[in-house]
Amino acid sequence: MTNVRHTASVMLAAGIVATATTPLPATGQDGVGVRMVRPGGEGERYWPRWRGPSGQGVVEATGYPDTWSATTNVLWKTSVPGSGSSSPIVWDDRIFLTTSRNSGRRVSILSFRRSDGELLWETDAPDDRAAYVHNKNSPASATVTTDGERVYASFGSRGMLAVDFDGRIAWHRDLGRIDNYHGAAGSPLLYRDTVIIYQDQNRGAFVIALDTRTGETRWRTSRAASVGWGTPIAVTVGDHDELIVSSQRHVRSYDPTTGEELWNCGGNLFEVIPTPAVGHGLIFCSSGRAGPTLAIRPGGQGDVTDTHVAWKTTRGSPFVPSPLVYGDYLYLVNDMSSIITCLNAKTGETVWQERLGRPRREGISASPVVVDGKLFVTNDDGQTFVLKTGAEFELLHTNDIGTRMLASPALVDGIWYFRTSSDLLAIGN
């Protein structure tokens, strides 16, 4: 493994760790704490959305295996019809994901039985409009979400689809053709009794909240023309909630009940894909192929670019994988060079930096997860690097499934669920 570690002292002396911004408290407005809005109830038991119940890829439970291969610790393996890179979600004995067939003219929600991987049903989205997508994207890239009653899927130009647990369509909303040169990929977010998604595009960009029961519009807010493929998050800041959208040029906060913009922060570059991470009273947003990563205090009003950026850095910023906060550290997976960087989350100072496997341009698509104090990073070749978390880099294992893998895993009850280019696998002890 190529060692690209640089000490924090050397990097600080070179002026390349964090921009010299005035240190700010790791809290939101008026010193209040910041935390993710979680699904609550039964949703905490399963994996009901992109990046799990934490919304951050952090798993509180233990008992998951940390070694596997194409044959070792595989409980079952089943074929997935079609293609797609959406991640699986789990509720009770069901696994849900999406797929695309016939060059994108047929897109579907699939339901598998969690106990043995049997395909139970598939439901197609209405309409057969096909849209251009990047070769690493697909019409089935967005991860679905569920409240335990319905499954909600975004299919870009094919609209939003809600189905019940038997696959019957509850509602479908046409949100217009997406004018985005790489297609759509952002996953929907459930917030109370609404499902929220933003569609950034060359013309007619917007963020919208739909009623989960009917699909009717609760609110819709226009956005400046921009390009991005991210997923929004909801955070609690003191006594109120904020909807955070990180995209081209700006990070913006909205009132999730009305769609009113609360604040905006400049500094992003372009082509934003990573989902923001939250920790130590800060929101961490990465953009573009070379950063920056911004650490922002939420809770402001208007333009907070000059007042609420605690630190920023271009060091190690990801293009596709989302950042992850665990303990005192922020982990960034730079998929343009296969390098992982550990930063002090409060200050932005580099703690360590290492290469994972051989360098590959755009060679990592899945977002990292933390389980039982270990960090798991999966590349597009199906290799999962298992790292020790903390102030010292240590590679514990490299697990190789040997199949192309773009999706992030789901973890429930001691079992990993991986979606490869052709299959769905359950991995456990």
Secondary structure, DSSP 8 states (H G I E B T S, - for coil): -------HHHHHHHT-SS-------SSSGGG--EEE----GGGGTSB-STTTTTTSSEE------S--BSSTTEEEEEE-SSB-----EEETTEEEEEEEETTTTEEEEEEEETTT--EEEEEE-S--------TT--TT-S--EE-SSEEEEE-GGG-EEEEETTS-EEEEE-------TT------EEETTEEEEEE--SSS-EEEEEETTT--EEEEEE--S--B----EEEEETTEEEEEEE-SSEEEEE-TTT--EEEEEE---S-B-S--EEETTEEEEE-TTT--EEEE-----EE-TTTSEEEEE-TT--SSS--EEETTEEEEEETTTTEEEEEETTT--EEEEEE-SS--TT---S--EEETTEEEEE-TTSEEEEEE-SSS--EEEEEE--S---S--EEETTEEEEE-SSEEEEE--
